[in-house]
Amino acid sequence: MVICITGGAGFVGSHLAIYLKSKYRDYHIVALDNLKRRGSEHNLARLASAGVTFMHGDIRQSSDLMQLPKYDVLVDAAAEPSVIAGIENGLQYLIDSNLNGSIHSIRQAMDFNAKIIFLSTSRVYPIGSLNAIQFSESESRFHIDKSQSLPGVTAEGINEEFPLQGARSFYGFSKLASEQFLQECVEFCQAQTVINRCGVIAGPYQMGKVDQGFVCFWVARHVWNRALQYFGFEGSGKQVRDVLHIDDLSALIDLQIHQFDLVRGETFNVGGGLKGSTSLKELTELCARVTGNHLTPGKLTDTRTADIRIYISDNHKIANTLKWSPTASMEDIVRDTYHWINSDKSALESILNA
């Protein structure tokens, strides 16, 4: 089997490429990446050591895709992943990468009659509707109430029936537009697709920043004793996200590749779920316990554009379809990230301690 992974030198793409090549030694795994994101160059040695073929190319340029060999599966993991991208700056790059680039990749995959596994995001759901979810508050976090007026939300989280009407950020729009293009391709071109709306993904080799990859960013701040701040929601640090270990995501994509008939044409919410969720306040306490360094974050009370109070993925649909569920806890994720940073601390400092 030949598998092409776009964004193949990024956090998700490189980990998945190495995971698959390690498990299926006779597979040809090709990782395509433009190496724009700082830190992605550090993954090239890992890819080479694992036997993954790296190709330098940019999905924004359809001609760059012509260098790829014919493949059986496309995993579209290339994206500008920042939620605030396009709001303050960089709108053209966002659209070119997340929408136009995906269209280029999808069209080639259809030419090859390849299966398409598209990594979308929970951010396709509108900000206004997410912040209209009924909630309660405890000492350490916000909680989703059992009683809700909106469809697609329970105390377990948000499922695929949650409404899509409304604004969601330019990032969320770019991914939802790609989803809709895929749906057109299914209807009129018989494309073979599955869409995963991923929550927060974390783990080793993530080059976390304040606007994307917050778990790694939080751990790194503790490692180097750098200042932290709780943004918005009165500076409480109680906003909640579910977090999925990169190993668990890789295991899921492995299942989807090899049991494709069970997921073909479907859209799934994929994340750490309620058990794998954390607030910033809880994450601060966990990082202190793991690293031994205790920080007291400052407080910025103004809620930023595109911030949401709570998002937890309801995994019931994917769990029932493939008998998959996350195995790593939040503590596993923080510990794995901490040990990775410590294993290459000097090389990572200029990237993670900026």
C-alpha beads as a LAMMPS data file, in Angstrom:
LAMMPS data file: protein, C-alpha beads

354 atoms
353 bonds

1 atom types
1 bond types

-500.0 500.0 xlo xhi
-500.0 500.0 ylo yhi
-500.0 500.0 zlo zhi

Masses

1 110.0

Atoms # bond

1 1 1 0.000 0.000 0.000
2 1 1 1.128 3.550 -0.769
3 1 1 -0.066 6.227 1.674
4 1 1 0.449 9.951 1.122
5 1 1 0.273 12.299 4.097
6 1 1 0.139 16.021 3.396
7 1 1 1.542 18.126 6.192
8 1 1 3.747 15.104 6.681
9 1 1 6.524 16.878 8.586
10 1 1 4.100 18.558 10.979
11 1 1 3.054 17.308 14.378
12 1 1 0.172 15.064 13.312
13 1 1 1.536 14.136 9.891
14 1 1 5.020 13.081 11.014
15 1 1 3.731 11.072 13.957
16 1 1 1.194 9.274 11.798
17 1 1 3.750 8.555 9.073
18 1 1 6.169 7.013 11.575
19 1 1 3.368 5.102 13.318
20 1 1 2.189 3.508 10.064
21 1 1 5.676 2.765 8.721
22 1 1 6.698 1.157 12.013
23 1 1 3.619 -1.081 11.980
24 1 1 3.552 -1.878 8.238
25 1 1 7.142 -2.129 7.087
26 1 1 6.204 -3.037 3.506
27 1 1 4.020 0.045 3.043
28 1 1 5.385 3.023 1.152
29 1 1 4.656 6.106 3.277
30 1 1 5.182 9.491 1.617
31 1 1 5.225 12.694 3.697
32 1 1 4.734 15.944 1.756
33 1 1 5.364 19.251 3.549
34 1 1 6.439 22.830 2.787
35 1 1 8.307 23.093 6.154
36 1 1 6.771 26.506 6.820
37 1 1 5.910 25.888 10.458
38 1 1 8.894 26.482 12.681
39 1 1 10.148 23.232 14.182
40 1 1 8.901 20.963 11.405
41 1 1 12.459 20.643 10.120
42 1 1 13.308 18.783 13.346
43 1 1 11.068 15.931 12.194
44 1 1 12.962 15.198 8.983
45 1 1 15.569 13.038 10.708
46 1 1 12.810 11.106 12.484
47 1 1 11.022 10.474 9.202
48 1 1 14.199 9.323 7.469
49 1 1 15.157 7.039 10.343
50 1 1 11.737 5.384 10.209
51 1 1 11.978 4.805 6.452
52 1 1 9.366 7.379 5.462
53 1 1 9.895 9.130 2.117
54 1 1 9.893 12.910 2.537
55 1 1 9.041 15.216 -0.343
56 1 1 9.288 18.981 -0.096
57 1 1 6.226 20.552 -1.643
58 1 1 3.392 22.979 -1.063
59 1 1 -0.240 21.973 -1.518
60 1 1 -1.035 25.581 -2.413
61 1 1 0.746 24.867 -5.713
62 1 1 -1.022 22.070 -7.559
63 1 1 2.110 21.547 -9.664
64 1 1 4.010 20.501 -6.511
65 1 1 1.673 17.529 -6.146
66 1 1 2.720 16.174 -9.523
67 1 1 5.946 14.826 -7.993
68 1 1 3.973 12.404 -5.815
69 1 1 3.772 8.730 -6.771
70 1 1 0.355 7.167 -7.334
71 1 1 -1.033 6.376 -3.889
72 1 1 -3.876 4.340 -2.430
73 1 1 -4.723 6.559 0.554
74 1 1 -4.489 10.291 1.137
75 1 1 -4.430 11.598 4.704
76 1 1 -4.982 15.351 4.494
77 1 1 -3.161 16.653 7.578
78 1 1 -1.860 19.893 6.071
79 1 1 -3.292 23.070 7.571
80 1 1 -2.731 26.463 9.077
81 1 1 -4.081 25.379 12.493
82 1 1 -4.401 28.662 14.381
83 1 1 -7.952 29.654 15.299
84 1 1 -7.060 33.350 15.180
85 1 1 -5.423 33.083 11.751
86 1 1 -7.109 35.411 9.313
87 1 1 -8.764 37.466 12.042
88 1 1 -5.701 39.575 12.810
89 1 1 -3.627 38.780 9.701
90 1 1 -2.740 36.044 7.245
91 1 1 -6.191 35.507 5.714
92 1 1 -4.870 34.784 2.233
93 1 1 -2.387 32.193 3.475
94 1 1 -5.131 30.540 5.528
95 1 1 -7.503 30.252 2.565
96 1 1 -4.758 29.154 0.185
97 1 1 -3.570 26.441 2.579
98 1 1 -6.729 25.137 4.214
99 1 1 -9.194 25.453 1.359
100 1 1 -7.405 25.774 -1.977
101 1 1 -4.627 23.415 -0.881
102 1 1 -7.125 20.806 0.259
103 1 1 -9.011 21.085 -3.033
104 1 1 -5.772 20.498 -4.948
105 1 1 -4.995 17.421 -2.827
106 1 1 -8.530 16.026 -3.025
107 1 1 -8.690 16.396 -6.796
108 1 1 -5.432 14.500 -7.208
109 1 1 -6.605 11.773 -4.833
110 1 1 -9.745 11.330 -6.924
111 1 1 -7.619 11.085 -10.073
112 1 1 -5.770 8.224 -8.351
113 1 1 -9.057 6.674 -7.121
114 1 1 -7.548 6.890 -3.645
115 1 1 -9.302 6.817 -0.308
116 1 1 -9.360 10.233 1.400
117 1 1 -9.101 10.677 5.161
118 1 1 -9.688 14.350 5.884
119 1 1 -8.642 15.837 9.211
120 1 1 -11.093 18.609 9.970
121 1 1 -11.707 20.362 13.270
122 1 1 -14.269 20.869 16.002
123 1 1 -13.998 24.561 15.140
124 1 1 -16.455 24.062 12.288
125 1 1 -19.140 24.517 14.951
126 1 1 -20.256 28.155 15.377
127 1 1 -18.881 30.236 18.231
128 1 1 -22.233 31.732 19.161
129 1 1 -23.934 28.352 19.456
130 1 1 -21.067 26.843 21.451
131 1 1 -21.148 29.752 23.876
132 1 1 -24.945 29.371 24.151
133 1 1 -24.538 25.903 25.673
134 1 1 -26.058 25.777 29.153
135 1 1 -23.317 25.350 31.734
136 1 1 -22.542 25.287 35.424
137 1 1 -19.374 26.219 37.268
138 1 1 -17.284 24.461 39.892
139 1 1 -14.066 25.428 41.621
140 1 1 -11.849 24.281 38.758
141 1 1 -13.923 24.262 35.536
142 1 1 -17.076 24.897 33.561
143 1 1 -19.428 21.919 33.064
144 1 1 -22.006 21.185 30.373
145 1 1 -25.468 20.938 31.926
146 1 1 -27.592 17.863 31.296
147 1 1 -30.526 19.982 30.133
148 1 1 -29.975 21.781 26.816
149 1 1 -32.118 23.659 24.301
150 1 1 -29.715 23.111 21.377
151 1 1 -29.596 19.782 19.497
152 1 1 -26.398 17.738 19.424
153 1 1 -25.192 18.480 22.943
154 1 1 -25.430 16.460 26.147
155 1 1 -23.427 16.291 29.343
156 1 1 -21.092 13.959 27.420
157 1 1 -20.217 16.672 24.915
158 1 1 -20.981 17.807 21.375
159 1 1 -22.001 15.292 18.729
160 1 1 -22.365 15.481 14.961
161 1 1 -25.936 16.828 15.166
162 1 1 -24.813 20.155 16.643
163 1 1 -26.024 23.053 14.421
164 1 1 -23.656 24.539 11.844
165 1 1 -25.480 27.819 11.204
166 1 1 -23.438 30.856 12.267
167 1 1 -19.913 32.305 12.306
168 1 1 -17.045 30.094 13.424
169 1 1 -13.728 31.921 12.646
170 1 1 -11.986 32.038 9.290
171 1 1 -10.044 28.916 10.307
172 1 1 -13.256 26.999 11.020
173 1 1 -14.788 28.277 7.783
174 1 1 -11.804 27.068 5.740
175 1 1 -12.131 23.552 7.136
176 1 1 -15.929 23.424 6.827
177 1 1 -15.698 24.634 3.222
178 1 1 -13.262 21.790 2.514
179 1 1 -15.711 19.368 4.110
180 1 1 -18.467 20.659 1.860
181 1 1 -16.278 20.317 -1.207
182 1 1 -15.662 16.696 -0.221
183 1 1 -19.400 16.105 0.118
184 1 1 -19.907 17.408 -3.413
185 1 1 -17.178 15.058 -4.612
186 1 1 -18.900 12.128 -2.914
187 1 1 -22.233 12.951 -4.557
188 1 1 -21.047 13.750 -8.071
189 1 1 -17.647 12.022 -8.412
190 1 1 -18.071 8.967 -6.150
191 1 1 -15.138 10.095 -3.999
192 1 1 -14.137 7.744 -1.176
193 1 1 -13.936 9.867 1.946
194 1 1 -14.152 10.013 5.714
195 1 1 -14.093 13.254 7.725
196 1 1 -12.751 13.531 11.274
197 1 1 -13.681 16.660 13.217
198 1 1 -10.838 16.602 15.696
199 1 1 -10.765 18.338 19.043
200 1 1 -7.432 19.350 20.588
201 1 1 -4.590 16.970 19.716
202 1 1 -1.436 16.903 21.843
203 1 1 1.667 14.922 22.716
204 1 1 5.400 14.759 22.001
205 1 1 6.862 16.621 19.008
206 1 1 4.167 19.287 18.986
207 1 1 5.710 22.738 18.553
208 1 1 3.066 24.435 20.686
209 1 1 2.302 28.143 20.641
210 1 1 -0.099 30.310 22.596
211 1 1 -2.675 30.230 19.768
212 1 1 -2.287 26.567 18.804
213 1 1 -0.985 23.552 20.713
214 1 1 -1.801 24.957 24.143
215 1 1 -0.980 21.770 26.093
216 1 1 2.610 21.690 24.847
217 1 1 2.825 25.457 25.355
218 1 1 1.631 25.070 28.956
219 1 1 4.109 22.270 29.703
220 1 1 6.968 24.233 28.124
221 1 1 6.158 27.304 30.214
222 1 1 6.452 25.158 33.324
223 1 1 9.704 23.547 32.163
224 1 1 11.377 26.931 31.682
225 1 1 9.519 28.777 34.470
226 1 1 8.016 31.335 32.100
227 1 1 4.955 33.472 32.786
228 1 1 1.456 32.254 31.930
229 1 1 -1.868 34.036 31.676
230 1 1 -5.480 32.977 31.782
231 1 1 -7.268 34.759 28.932
232 1 1 -10.942 35.686 29.055
233 1 1 -13.905 34.395 31.035
234 1 1 -12.917 36.739 33.874
235 1 1 -9.433 35.254 33.984
236 1 1 -10.736 32.200 35.820
237 1 1 -8.871 29.576 33.780
238 1 1 -12.029 27.453 33.868
239 1 1 -12.554 27.131 30.106
240 1 1 -12.513 23.466 29.076
241 1 1 -11.293 21.447 26.097
242 1 1 -10.975 17.725 25.536
243 1 1 -7.515 16.573 24.506
244 1 1 -6.577 13.545 22.385
245 1 1 -3.131 11.939 22.514
246 1 1 -1.488 11.772 19.100
247 1 1 -1.017 8.003 19.579
248 1 1 -4.769 7.550 19.965
249 1 1 -5.455 9.575 16.824
250 1 1 -2.886 7.531 14.884
251 1 1 -4.513 4.304 16.056
252 1 1 -7.894 5.588 14.861
253 1 1 -6.613 6.540 11.402
254 1 1 -4.966 3.129 11.155
255 1 1 -8.377 1.541 11.796
256 1 1 -10.060 3.813 9.266
257 1 1 -7.535 2.943 6.561
258 1 1 -7.984 -0.787 7.078
259 1 1 -11.741 -0.836 7.801
260 1 1 -12.652 1.886 5.341
261 1 1 -15.972 0.380 4.285
262 1 1 -17.291 0.945 7.814
263 1 1 -16.552 4.690 7.755
264 1 1 -16.848 5.607 4.087
265 1 1 -18.901 8.757 3.542
266 1 1 -19.220 9.482 7.264
267 1 1 -18.284 12.446 9.455
268 1 1 -17.114 11.845 13.013
269 1 1 -16.398 13.977 16.046
270 1 1 -13.068 12.756 17.409
271 1 1 -11.419 13.801 20.648
272 1 1 -10.403 12.927 24.152
273 1 1 -13.997 13.035 25.349
274 1 1 -15.204 13.957 28.807
275 1 1 -12.618 11.723 30.514
276 1 1 -9.849 13.369 28.505
277 1 1 -10.889 16.949 29.153
278 1 1 -9.204 19.664 31.178
279 1 1 -9.577 23.291 32.117
280 1 1 -6.589 25.622 32.025
281 1 1 -6.715 25.777 35.805
282 1 1 -6.609 21.984 36.077
283 1 1 -3.843 21.826 33.464
284 1 1 -1.755 24.273 35.497
285 1 1 -2.046 22.043 38.546
286 1 1 -1.203 18.939 36.511
287 1 1 1.856 20.574 34.930
288 1 1 3.084 21.614 38.372
289 1 1 2.739 18.059 39.640
290 1 1 4.565 16.557 36.661
291 1 1 7.350 19.140 36.281
292 1 1 7.809 20.131 39.912
293 1 1 7.595 23.808 38.947
294 1 1 4.665 25.814 40.284
295 1 1 3.433 28.848 38.350
296 1 1 0.725 31.354 39.208
297 1 1 -0.831 32.543 35.953
298 1 1 -1.859 36.154 35.558
299 1 1 -5.374 37.118 34.543
300 1 1 -6.660 38.926 31.458
301 1 1 -10.399 39.223 31.915
302 1 1 -11.393 40.263 28.387
303 1 1 -12.573 37.345 26.271
304 1 1 -10.724 37.227 22.964
305 1 1 -12.314 36.953 19.551
306 1 1 -13.208 33.326 18.735
307 1 1 -12.769 32.103 22.334
308 1 1 -15.253 29.523 23.534
309 1 1 -16.110 28.527 27.083
310 1 1 -16.287 24.768 26.672
311 1 1 -15.884 22.128 23.993
312 1 1 -15.872 18.376 24.595
313 1 1 -16.083 15.839 21.754
314 1 1 -18.815 13.236 22.029
315 1 1 -17.123 10.145 20.572
316 1 1 -20.133 7.831 20.635
317 1 1 -20.551 7.610 16.858
318 1 1 -16.934 6.671 16.095
319 1 1 -16.790 4.392 19.145
320 1 1 -19.866 2.498 17.992
321 1 1 -18.617 2.280 14.406
322 1 1 -15.032 1.123 14.972
323 1 1 -14.953 0.125 18.656
324 1 1 -12.330 2.818 19.164
325 1 1 -11.885 4.978 22.235
326 1 1 -8.998 7.051 23.618
327 1 1 -6.630 5.254 25.971
328 1 1 -4.312 8.059 27.156
329 1 1 -5.242 10.258 30.107
330 1 1 -4.454 13.946 30.481
331 1 1 -1.637 13.000 32.817
332 1 1 -0.228 10.626 30.175
333 1 1 -0.268 13.447 27.636
334 1 1 1.442 15.931 29.965
335 1 1 4.064 13.399 31.100
336 1 1 4.873 12.279 27.550
337 1 1 5.226 15.897 26.441
338 1 1 7.385 16.745 29.458
339 1 1 9.743 13.787 28.881
340 1 1 10.076 14.667 25.186
341 1 1 11.006 18.283 25.974
342 1 1 13.560 17.166 28.537
343 1 1 15.074 14.665 26.121
344 1 1 16.043 17.443 23.680
345 1 1 15.797 20.529 25.838
346 1 1 18.625 22.566 24.352
347 1 1 17.438 22.118 20.756
348 1 1 13.817 22.880 21.613
349 1 1 14.402 25.919 23.772
350 1 1 14.552 28.431 20.926
351 1 1 11.240 27.118 19.559
352 1 1 9.189 26.351 22.654
353 1 1 10.644 28.963 25.016
354 1 1 10.108 31.935 22.710

Bonds

1 1 1 2
2 1 2 3
3 1 3 4
4 1 4 5
5 1 5 6
6 1 6 7
7 1 7 8
8 1 8 9
9 1 9 10
10 1 10 11
11 1 11 12
12 1 12 13
13 1 13 14
14 1 14 15
15 1 15 16
16 1 16 17
17 1 17 18
18 1 18 19
19 1 19 20
20 1 20 21
21 1 21 22
22 1 22 23
23 1 23 24
24 1 24 25
25 1 25 26
26 1 26 27
27 1 27 28
28 1 28 29
29 1 29 30
30 1 30 31
31 1 31 32
32 1 32 33
33 1 33 34
34 1 34 35
35 1 35 36
36 1 36 37
37 1 37 38
38 1 38 39
39 1 39 40
40 1 40 41
41 1 41 42
42 1 42 43
43 1 43 44
44 1 44 45
45 1 45 46
46 1 46 47
47 1 47 48
48 1 48 49
49 1 49 50
50 1 50 51
51 1 51 52
52 1 52 53
53 1 53 54
54 1 54 55
55 1 55 56
56 1 56 57
57 1 57 58
58 1 58 59
59 1 59 60
60 1 60 61
61 1 61 62
62 1 62 63
63 1 63 64
64 1 64 65
65 1 65 66
66 1 66 67
67 1 67 68
68 1 68 69
69 1 69 70
70 1 70 71
71 1 71 72
72 1 72 73
73 1 73 74
74 1 74 75
75 1 75 76
76 1 76 77
77 1 77 78
78 1 78 79
79 1 79 80
80 1 80 81
81 1 81 82
82 1 82 83
83 1 83 84
84 1 84 85
85 1 85 86
86 1 86 87
87 1 87 88
88 1 88 89
89 1 89 90
90 1 90 91
91 1 91 92
92 1 92 93
93 1 93 94
94 1 94 95
95 1 95 96
96 1 96 97
97 1 97 98
98 1 98 99
99 1 99 100
100 1 100 101
101 1 101 102
102 1 102 103
103 1 103 104
104 1 104 105
105 1 105 106
106 1 106 107
107 1 107 108
108 1 108 109
109 1 109 110
110 1 110 111
111 1 111 112
112 1 112 113
113 1 113 114
114 1 114 115
115 1 115 116
116 1 116 117
117 1 117 118
118 1 118 119
119 1 119 120
120 1 120 121
121 1 121 122
122 1 122 123
123 1 123 124
124 1 124 125
125 1 125 126
126 1 126 127
127 1 127 128
128 1 128 129
129 1 129 130
130 1 130 131
131 1 131 132
132 1 132 133
133 1 133 134
134 1 134 135
135 1 135 136
136 1 136 137
137 1 137 138
138 1 138 139
139 1 139 140
140 1 140 141
141 1 141 142
142 1 142 143
143 1 143 144
144 1 144 145
145 1 145 146
146 1 146 147
147 1 147 148
148 1 148 149
149 1 149 150
150 1 150 151
151 1 151 152
152 1 152 153
153 1 153 154
154 1 154 155
155 1 155 156
156 1 156 157
157 1 157 158
158 1 158 159
159 1 159 160
160 1 160 161
161 1 161 162
162 1 162 163
163 1 163 164
164 1 164 165
165 1 165 166
166 1 166 167
167 1 167 168
168 1 168 169
169 1 169 170
170 1 170 171
171 1 171 172
172 1 172 173
173 1 173 174
174 1 174 175
175 1 175 176
176 1 176 177
177 1 177 178
178 1 178 179
179 1 179 180
180 1 180 181
181 1 181 182
182 1 182 183
183 1 183 184
184 1 184 185
185 1 185 186
186 1 186 187
187 1 187 188
188 1 188 189
189 1 189 190
190 1 190 191
191 1 191 192
192 1 192 193
193 1 193 194
194 1 194 195
195 1 195 196
196 1 196 197
197 1 197 198
198 1 198 199
199 1 199 200
200 1 200 201
201 1 201 202
202 1 202 203
203 1 203 204
204 1 204 205
205 1 205 206
206 1 206 207
207 1 207 208
208 1 208 209
209 1 209 210
210 1 210 211
211 1 211 212
212 1 212 213
213 1 213 214
214 1 214 215
215 1 215 216
216 1 216 217
217 1 217 218
218 1 218 219
219 1 219 220
220 1 220 221
221 1 221 222
222 1 222 223
223 1 223 224
224 1 224 225
225 1 225 226
226 1 226 227
227 1 227 228
228 1 228 229
229 1 229 230
230 1 230 231
231 1 231 232
232 1 232 233
233 1 233 234
234 1 234 235
235 1 235 236
236 1 236 237
237 1 237 238
238 1 238 239
239 1 239 240
240 1 240 241
241 1 241 242
242 1 242 243
243 1 243 244
244 1 244 245
245 1 245 246
246 1 246 247
247 1 247 248
248 1 248 249
249 1 249 250
250 1 250 251
251 1 251 252
252 1 252 253
253 1 253 254
254 1 254 255
255 1 255 256
256 1 256 257
257 1 257 258
258 1 258 259
259 1 259 260
260 1 260 261
261 1 261 262
262 1 262 263
263 1 263 264
264 1 264 265
265 1 265 266
266 1 266 267
267 1 267 268
268 1 268 269
269 1 269 270
270 1 270 271
271 1 271 272
272 1 272 273
273 1 273 274
274 1 274 275
275 1 275 276
276 1 276 277
277 1 277 278
278 1 278 279
279 1 279 280
280 1 280 281
281 1 281 282
282 1 282 283
283 1 283 284
284 1 284 285
285 1 285 286
286 1 286 287
287 1 287 288
288 1 288 289
289 1 289 290
290 1 290 291
291 1 291 292
292 1 292 293
293 1 293 294
294 1 294 295
295 1 295 296
296 1 296 297
297 1 297 298
298 1 298 299
299 1 299 300
300 1 300 301
301 1 301 302
302 1 302 303
303 1 303 304
304 1 304 305
305 1 305 306
306 1 306 307
307 1 307 308
308 1 308 309
309 1 309 310
310 1 310 311
311 1 311 312
312 1 312 313
313 1 313 314
314 1 314 315
315 1 315 316
316 1 316 317
317 1 317 318
318 1 318 319
319 1 319 320
320 1 320 321
321 1 321 322
322 1 322 323
323 1 323 324
324 1 324 325
325 1 325 326
326 1 326 327
327 1 327 328
328 1 328 329
329 1 329 330
330 1 330 331
331 1 331 332
332 1 332 333
333 1 333 334
334 1 334 335
335 1 335 336
336 1 336 337
337 1 337 338
338 1 338 339
339 1 339 340
340 1 340 341
341 1 341 342
342 1 342 343
343 1 343 344
344 1 344 345
345 1 345 346
346 1 346 347
347 1 347 348
348 1 348 349
349 1 349 350
350 1 350 351
351 1 351 352
352 1 352 353
353 1 353 354
